């Protein structure tokens, strides 16, 4: 809705007075000096909208809309434009029935629906979308379900300080919450917060990453079997992240060139990495093993993998093709619900990350390891200690720029 020119309708009225004026596109303009009670009242009107730049509300101009507003605002000083207020309405403030939205006018989407739309329009990852929505919901509940439009920097400051002081969250967790709230106010509500000062920030401790020795990695891998062993060997030999490995498609693996193409990795970037020789044969056997159940699923009308972005509309049959199937499909048939990427696909998925984590945790305990037990440790950070004599490090090619994994490589890979 474009900017409304009120022009000659600017009347001298008390500063605390509510003003109701005709607007554009069949709507009424309501200039409402802020109080929580008044905002709560106008939020009961179906089809209301808040215009941040103009600093006013608008409501559908339907039959009985003016009378409904006057009934809601009983006890408050109200100035109504003379062109709107016929004599029959001057003293009649009996609450009428709820006005209906004009035919063809869609109601405004809810706040969290707008957040989902804004995130997906910018092609953020599903995990970022899930985290941002969770933090925004938590922020609203922390302040007693107040609408974010009624809050600002003080409330954001109070919430972030509470996370650091009372919940003792990590610095990265507090930063994620701040990023979610900045996105909400800047991209969704169109009301940037600016510099937020006075926040008690969680301290980021300096910690050394865990680097497994060749013997430790070999001991853990020997205790694993099946898909968890295959996944962890890929993490170790190729430098993949856990979700990157679980989201690999059959077409992303090039056995001729011994390469793996990682699509839509961290930061939405693609990169090439190596396919370890020790994984080549077990991976080919694994793909042959899962191809037969895929053929049976297709015969049952299943076997569809979730596709990114608009691929499903561009290539309607791609989700059933073998090349688009996940290398690590779920053990059970699943249906992707909701409006997110891959909605409606049955039989596809990125694998069971929790299952891999559980298997690694269990086998690390059996092998007597005393280090961290997350599978990401097998991928490793940059080297944080001198390697043992004879040990070597993998150089992972990321678009020509070498990057070293802080994991000492056994001779078998």
PEGINOR-V990418 format. One record per residue. N is the residue number from 0. RES is the residue in one letter. PSI is psi in degrees with one decimal (999 if undefined). OMEGA is omega in degrees with one decimal (NA if undefined). Layout:
N RES PSI OMEGA
N RES PSI OMEGA
This chain:
0 X 127.7 -176.3
1 X 172.6 -178.9
2 X 134.0 -178.8
3 X 135.5 176.7
4 X 108.7 -177.4
5 X -26.7 172.0
6 X -119.6 -173.6
7 X -6.2 -178.3
8 X -1.5 177.2
9 X 106.3 -176.2
10 X 154.1 176.0
11 X 107.3 -177.8
12 X 159.7 177.1
13 X 147.5 -175.7
14 X -30.7 -177.0
15 X 9.2 -175.4
16 X 143.2 175.1
17 X 132.9 -178.0
18 X 132.5 178.2
19 X 123.8 -174.4
20 X 158.4 175.7
21 X 143.0 178.5
22 X -160.6 -179.5
23 X 162.1 174.3
24 X 38.7 175.7
25 X 39.1 180.0
26 X 159.3 176.5
27 X 139.2 176.2
28 X 129.5 179.6
29 X 107.8 173.8
30 X 111.1 -168.2
31 X 100.6 173.3
32 X 133.5 -167.3
33 X 127.7 159.3
34 X 148.5 180.0
35 X -35.7 -178.2
36 X -42.5 -179.1
37 X -41.3 178.9
38 X -40.1 178.3
39 X -36.2 179.5
40 X -47.1 -175.4
41 X -21.7 177.3
42 X -11.0 175.7
43 X -8.3 -178.8
44 X 128.4 -179.5
45 X 132.7 176.1
46 X 11.3 -179.1
47 X 155.3 178.3
48 X 143.3 174.6
49 X 127.3 179.6
50 X 106.3 -171.6
51 X -46.0 -176.0
52 X -41.4 -178.3
53 X -14.4 178.1
54 X 47.2 174.7
55 X 167.5 176.0
56 X 154.9 167.7
57 X 148.7 178.5
58 X 155.3 178.6
59 X 133.7 178.9
60 X 78.9 -179.8
61 X 173.6 176.0
62 X 125.3 178.8
63 X 1.2 -178.2
64 X -43.8 -179.5
65 X -43.8 179.2
66 X -35.8 178.9
67 X -41.6 178.2
68 X -43.7 180.0
69 X -35.8 178.5
70 X -36.7 178.9
71 X -34.2 -171.8
72 X 26.1 177.3
73 X 131.7 179.9
74 X -12.1 177.0
75 X 145.3 175.8
76 X 122.3 -176.6
77 X 129.3 174.8
78 X 116.2 -177.9
79 X 133.8 177.2
80 X 135.3 -177.4
81 X -30.5 -178.9
82 X -13.7 -178.2
83 X -26.2 -166.8
84 X 96.8 176.4
85 X 161.3 -178.3
86 X -30.0 -177.0
87 X -13.1 -176.5
88 X -8.5 -172.5
89 X -44.1 -175.1
90 X 9.9 -178.4
91 X 106.5 179.0
92 X 32.6 176.4
93 X 134.3 -177.1
94 X 117.4 176.1
95 X -175.0 177.3
96 X 161.4 -178.5
97 X 125.6 179.5
98 X 148.7 -179.5
99 X 149.9 177.0
100 X 138.0 178.6
101 X 148.9 -178.0
102 X 132.3 -179.0
103 X -13.7 179.0
104 X 121.1 -178.8
105 X 141.2 176.6
106 X 153.5 179.6
107 X 140.0 177.2
108 X 152.7 178.3
109 X 164.4 -173.8
110 X -50.8 -177.0
111 X -29.1 173.9
112 X -38.4 176.7
113 X -35.5 177.2
114 X -45.7 177.6
115 X -45.2 -178.3
116 X -43.0 -178.8
117 X -38.6 -179.6
118 X -44.5 -177.9
119 X -31.1 176.7
120 X -26.3 179.4
121 X 4.8 175.1
122 X 40.3 172.8
123 X 160.5 -178.0
124 X 154.9 177.8
125 X -35.1 179.4
126 X -36.8 176.1
127 X -42.0 177.9
128 X -45.8 -179.7
129 X -42.6 -178.3
130 X -43.6 -178.7
131 X -44.7 -179.7
132 X -39.3 179.0
133 X -42.2 179.5
134 X -38.2 178.7
135 X -42.7 177.8
136 X -40.2 179.4
137 X -38.2 177.3
138 X -42.2 -179.7
139 X -43.5 -179.9
140 X -31.8 178.3
141 X -33.7 -179.0
142 X 31.4 173.4
143 X 36.6 177.0
144 X 28.1 172.9
145 X 146.5 178.7
146 X 138.8 179.9
147 X -25.3 177.5
148 X -24.3 179.0
149 X -3.3 -176.8
150 X 172.5 -178.0
151 X -145.0 -176.2
152 X -42.5 -179.8
153 X -41.2 -179.1
154 X -38.0 176.4
155 X -43.1 177.8
156 X -44.7 -179.2
157 X -40.9 -179.2
158 X -45.6 -179.1
159 X -37.8 177.4
160 X -39.4 177.4
161 X -40.7 179.8
162 X -40.8 -176.4
163 X -40.7 -172.0
164 X -48.6 -172.4
165 X -39.1 -178.9
166 X -11.3 173.7
167 X 48.2 -179.7
168 X 163.3 176.9
169 X 161.7 -179.0
170 X -39.2 179.7
171 X -34.6 177.8
172 X -44.2 178.2
173 X -39.1 178.2
174 X -36.3 177.4
175 X -41.3 177.3
176 X -42.0 178.3
177 X -42.6 179.1
178 X -38.7 178.5
179 X -42.5 -178.5
180 X -36.6 175.5
181 X -38.8 176.9
182 X -42.2 -179.6
183 X -50.7 -174.7
184 X -33.0 -175.9
185 X -47.6 -171.3
186 X -27.0 -176.0
187 X -51.3 -177.5
188 X -7.8 -179.9
189 X 44.2 179.9
190 X 75.9 -176.2
191 X 140.6 -178.1
192 X -24.1 -176.5
193 X -157.9 -178.6
194 X 123.2 179.1
195 X 115.4 -175.3
196 X 156.7 175.0
197 X 8.6 -179.1
198 X 133.6 172.7
199 X 112.1 -175.0
200 X 139.1 174.4
201 X 139.2 -178.3
202 X 138.2 177.2
203 X 104.1 -178.2
204 X 149.9 175.7
205 X 115.4 -177.9
206 X 146.3 175.5
207 X 135.5 177.9
208 X 157.5 179.3
209 X 130.0 177.4
210 X 118.8 179.8
211 X 142.3 174.1
212 X 168.7 178.8
213 X -40.4 -178.4
214 X -39.0 179.5
215 X -42.7 178.9
216 X -44.7 -179.6
217 X -39.0 -179.3
218 X -40.3 179.8
219 X -45.7 -177.7
220 X -34.1 -180.0
221 X -23.6 178.8
222 X -15.3 -178.9
223 X 159.0 173.3
224 X 169.1 177.3
225 X -147.3 -177.0
226 X -42.9 178.1
227 X -39.2 178.6
228 X -42.2 179.7
229 X -43.8 -179.2
230 X -47.3 -177.3
231 X -32.9 176.5
232 X -37.2 176.0
233 X -41.6 176.9
234 X -41.2 -175.6
235 X -46.4 -173.7
236 X -25.2 -174.8
237 X -11.4 -178.6
238 X 23.0 179.4
239 X 150.4 167.8
240 X 161.4 -174.6
241 X -50.0 -178.5
242 X -33.7 176.7
243 X -40.6 179.9
244 X -43.0 -177.7
245 X -20.8 -180.0
246 X 6.7 178.3
247 X 138.8 174.1
248 X 160.6 -179.4
249 X -39.2 -176.8
250 X -14.1 -178.3
251 X -7.0 -177.7
252 X 122.3 179.7
253 X 100.7 -178.8
254 X -23.5 179.9
255 X -41.4 -177.0
256 X 0.2 -179.3
257 X 48.9 -178.7
258 X 151.8 173.2
259 X 127.9 177.2
260 X 114.2 178.7
261 X 115.6 -177.6
262 X 141.3 175.8
263 X 51.3 178.1
264 X -157.1 -178.7
265 X 131.5 -176.4
266 X 10.8 -179.8
267 X 21.3 -175.8
268 X 149.6 173.2
269 X 153.8 175.5
270 X 160.2 175.9
271 X 143.3 174.6
272 X 172.0 -174.5
273 X 153.4 170.4
274 X 109.8 -176.4
275 X 142.9 -179.6
276 X -33.4 -178.4
277 X -18.0 -177.2
278 X -16.5 -171.8
279 X -55.7 -177.5
280 X -48.9 177.2
281 X -33.8 -179.9
282 X -40.5 176.8
283 X -40.9 178.0
284 X -37.5 178.6
285 X -42.5 -179.4
286 X -40.3 176.5
287 X -33.5 -179.0
288 X -40.0 -176.9
289 X -10.8 -179.3
290 X -34.5 179.6
291 X -49.1 175.0
292 X -32.2 177.6
293 X -41.7 178.2
294 X -38.5 177.7
295 X -38.2 178.0
296 X -39.1 178.1
297 X -39.2 178.8
298 X -25.4 178.6
299 X 5.1 -178.2
300 X 13.2 -179.9
301 X -145.3 177.2
302 X 27.2 -179.8
303 X 131.7 179.5
304 X 142.1 175.5
305 X 137.1 -177.3
306 X 147.5 -178.7
307 X 150.4 172.2
308 X -130.7 -174.6
309 X 20.1 -179.2
310 X -36.3 -177.2
311 X -35.0 178.2
312 X -34.2 -178.0
313 X -39.5 179.1
314 X 88.0 -172.7
315 X -28.6 -176.5
316 X 2.5 -174.9
317 X -32.4 -175.9
318 X -12.9 178.4
319 X -7.2 -179.4
320 X 147.6 -177.1
321 X -36.1 -176.8
322 X -27.9 -177.5
323 X -2.3 -178.6
324 X 153.3 179.6
325 X 141.7 177.7
326 X -35.0 179.3
327 X 77.5 -178.8
328 X 157.6 178.0
329 X 153.1 -178.7
330 X -25.8 -179.2
331 X 154.1 178.0
332 X 133.0 179.5
333 X 154.7 177.8
334 X 125.8 179.1
335 X 116.8 -177.6
336 X 170.3 176.8
337 X -173.4 -176.4
338 X 12.0 -176.6
339 X -175.2 179.7
340 X 134.8 178.2
341 X 13.0 -178.3
342 X 135.5 177.4
343 X -13.1 -179.3
344 X 137.6 -179.5
345 X 134.5 175.2
346 X -3.0 179.7
347 X 177.1 177.0
348 X 171.1 -175.6
349 X 10.6 179.8
350 X 173.8 -175.5
351 X 92.5 177.8
352 X -37.1 179.1
353 X -34.5 178.9
354 X -39.4 178.2
355 X -43.9 178.6
356 X -44.0 -179.6
357 X -40.6 -179.9
358 X -42.6 179.5
359 X -44.5 -179.5
360 X -42.9 -178.4
361 X -44.4 -175.2
362 X -28.2 174.6
363 X -39.4 177.0
364 X -39.3 -180.0
365 X -34.2 -177.9
366 X -4.9 177.7
367 X 16.6 179.5
368 X 146.2 -179.4
369 X 9.0 -178.8
370 X -174.4 179.0
371 X 155.5 -172.8
372 X 16.3 175.6
373 X 145.5 180.0
374 X -22.9 179.0
375 X -22.7 178.1
376 X -32.1 178.5
377 X -30.2 177.1
378 X -47.8 171.4
379 X 147.1 172.6
380 X -165.0 174.0
381 X 155.7 -176.5
382 X 132.9 179.4
383 X 2.2 176.2
384 X 162.9 -178.2
385 X 135.1 179.0
386 X 158.6 176.6
387 X 160.0 179.5
388 X 130.6 178.4
389 X -8.4 -179.2
390 X 152.7 177.8
391 X 162.9 -178.9
392 X 147.7 177.2
393 X 137.0 170.1
394 X 110.5 -176.7
395 X 121.6 -179.4
396 X 116.5 176.3
397 X 88.4 -177.5
398 X 44.2 174.0
399 X -11.5 -179.5
400 X 113.6 -178.6
401 X 142.0 175.0
402 X 137.3 -173.5
403 X 135.6 173.6
404 X 137.1 -179.6
405 X 48.3 -179.6
406 X 126.4 -178.3
407 X 126.3 -168.7
408 X 130.6 174.6
409 X 161.3 -175.9
410 X -18.4 -174.7
411 X -20.0 -174.3
412 X 999 NA
